Amino acid sequence: MKAWAQTYPENKDVKFLADGSATYTHALGLELNLGDKGLGTRSRRFALLVDDLKVKAANVESGGEFTVSSADDILKAL
């Protein structure tokens, strides 16, 4: 996440946050158990629009899709 954030040095508004132990993912109920594939607990693909610590939009993908969590999709919620 740090390296990704560093590619946007002018950014002052977006926070890049990691969830290595999946604590936040579990709290949201968005965990995906891939232990049978040797990958452990992962996060389902999702995008959140958060303003002043309040979730304004939560776009959660179904299965292996990528249809609602793109930057363009989440910006539509603005």
Phi, psi and omega in degrees: 000321181299315180296320179296314180299324181292344177282354178235065185297336181278351183294129176236353189248332185262131177261131177260112185238133176266156178224058186304325180264004177064024179298311180293319179302315178297318180299326179276349183073028184248024180282154180227116183274109178247029180300325180294343177256006179078016184253354179069206181276130177234174177259138170297157179285125180205163174225136178243142169253114184241132178229122180053045178065017177244130178286117180266332178207141176229109180256110185248129180282152173261136177052225181264021183284163174220074186236343184229357186251012179288165177302316179300319181294317183288329178292336177296339181279353180290000000 
